[in-house]
Amino acid sequence: MNWTVRSPLLGLLVIASLVFGIERLIVTASERIERVAKDCGAAIQAQDWERLEGLLHEDFEYEGRDRAATIAHVRSLVRKYKPTEIVISVHEVEVDDGKAKSQGVVKGSAMGRPARVPVQAWFRETDDGWKLWKVQGGSYVK
């Protein structure tokens, strides 16, 4: 094989490798949102209320409660039920122009009993130039 044939093949191989590598490095909005949901569960599990507050959007609302009231409510539930495990997962994430909604599940164990609660959650990107995804609200799925 001479260089005139090898050069285009080598070029295609390099381009294919670059595309594959870049694709692997880029994290999608859905993956970022999934990470935020998991981090919320981990923050509650660790009782790290400042971390939880940082994951909730400033306009957060849950069942008529703002961010501070929701965190206070979650703290009281953790004190009362003493959960030993909390995992929050989301799926069916729909992203549109800096906003997203998803279905999810909060799984846990409290007072020796497992629990599984289906939820809906809304997420929003921050407007501060960082474009971080934060939880904007949610509700139980009945």
matplotlib code that plots the C-alpha trace (Angstrom):
import matplotlib.pyplot as plt

x = [0.0, 1.4, 1.1, -1.6, -4.0, -2.7, -3.2, -7.0, -7.4, -5.1, -7.0, -10.4, -9.0, -7.8, -11.2, -13.1, -10.9, -11.4, -15.1, -15.3, -13.0, -14.9, -18.3, -16.9, -15.8, -19.1, -21.5, -25.1, -27.7, -29.6, -26.4, -25.8, -29.4, -29.1, -25.9, -27.8, -30.6, -28.1, -26.2, -29.4, -29.9, -26.3, -26.6, -29.8, -28.1, -25.1, -27.3, -25.3, -28.0, -25.7, -24.8, -28.5, -29.3, -26.6, -28.3, -31.7, -32.5, -33.1, -36.7, -37.2, -40.7, -42.1, -45.7, -46.0, -42.7, -39.7, -36.1, -35.5, -38.9, -38.3, -34.9, -36.3, -39.1, -36.6, -34.5, -37.4, -38.3, -34.7, -34.7, -38.1, -37.5, -33.7, -33.3, -30.4, -30.3, -31.6, -31.1, -32.8, -32.8, -34.4, -35.3, -37.2, -35.5, -36.9, -34.7, -35.9, -34.1, -32.5, -35.4, -36.0, -38.6, -38.2, -39.8, -37.9, -37.9, -36.8, -35.7, -34.8, -35.0, -36.3, -37.2, -36.2, -38.6, -37.8, -39.7, -40.0, -41.8, -42.3, -41.7, -41.7, -38.9, -38.2, -34.7, -33.4, -30.0, -28.6, -28.4, -25.0, -22.8, -21.9, -25.0, -25.3, -28.4, -30.3, -33.6, -36.4, -39.2, -41.0, -44.0, -45.1, -46.7, -50.0]
y = [0.0, 3.4, 6.7, 8.1, 5.3, 5.1, 8.9, 9.0, 5.7, 7.0, 10.3, 8.5, 6.4, 9.5, 11.3, 8.2, 7.9, 11.6, 11.4, 8.4, 10.0, 13.2, 11.4, 9.5, 12.7, 14.6, 14.1, 14.5, 16.6, 13.4, 12.0, 15.2, 15.2, 11.5, 12.5, 15.4, 13.0, 10.5, 13.3, 14.4, 10.9, 10.8, 14.2, 13.1, 9.9, 11.8, 14.4, 17.0, 19.7, 22.4, 20.0, 19.2, 23.0, 23.4, 20.8, 22.4, 25.4, 28.7, 28.6, 25.1, 24.1, 20.8, 20.4, 24.1, 24.3, 26.4, 25.1, 25.9, 24.6, 21.4, 20.8, 21.4, 18.9, 16.3, 16.8, 16.1, 13.0, 11.7, 12.3, 10.6, 7.5, 7.2, 5.8, 3.5, 3.8, 6.3, 6.0, 8.4, 7.4, 9.0, 7.7, 8.9, 12.3, 14.9, 17.9, 21.1, 24.4, 24.4, 22.6, 18.9, 16.6, 13.0, 10.0, 8.5, 6.4, 7.0, 3.8, 3.4, 1.5, 3.0, 1.4, -1.9, -1.7, -1.2, 1.5, 2.4, 5.7, 6.7, 10.4, 13.1, 15.6, 18.9, 20.2, 23.5, 24.8, 27.7, 31.1, 32.0, 31.0, 27.6, 25.9, 23.5, 21.3, 21.6, 20.2, 22.7, 20.6, 17.3, 15.4, 11.9, 9.9, 8.5]
z = [0.0, -0.9, 1.1, -1.1, -0.1, 3.5, 4.2, 3.7, 5.7, 8.5, 8.5, 8.8, 11.6, 13.5, 13.0, 14.2, 17.3, 18.1, 17.7, 19.9, 22.5, 22.6, 22.9, 25.9, 27.6, 27.2, 29.9, 28.9, 30.7, 31.6, 33.2, 35.2, 36.4, 37.5, 39.4, 41.2, 42.3, 43.6, 45.4, 47.1, 48.5, 49.7, 51.3, 53.2, 54.2, 55.5, 57.1, 55.2, 55.0, 53.5, 50.7, 50.1, 50.1, 47.4, 45.2, 45.4, 43.1, 44.7, 43.4, 44.8, 45.8, 47.1, 48.3, 48.9, 50.9, 49.8, 49.9, 53.6, 54.8, 52.8, 54.3, 57.8, 57.0, 55.7, 58.8, 61.1, 59.1, 59.4, 63.1, 63.5, 61.3, 61.4, 57.8, 57.3, 53.5, 51.0, 47.3, 44.8, 41.2, 38.1, 34.7, 31.7, 31.9, 29.4, 28.9, 27.1, 27.1, 30.6, 32.3, 32.8, 34.3, 35.2, 36.8, 39.7, 42.8, 46.4, 48.0, 51.6, 54.7, 58.0, 61.2, 59.8, 56.9, 53.2, 51.4, 47.7, 46.7, 43.1, 42.5, 39.8, 39.9, 38.0, 37.4, 36.2, 35.1, 37.0, 35.3, 36.9, 33.9, 35.4, 34.0, 36.9, 37.2, 40.4, 41.7, 41.2, 42.8, 42.9, 44.0, 44.9, 42.2, 43.4]

ax = plt.figure().add_subplot(projection="3d")
ax.plot(x, y, z, "-o")
ax.set_aspect("equal")
plt.show()
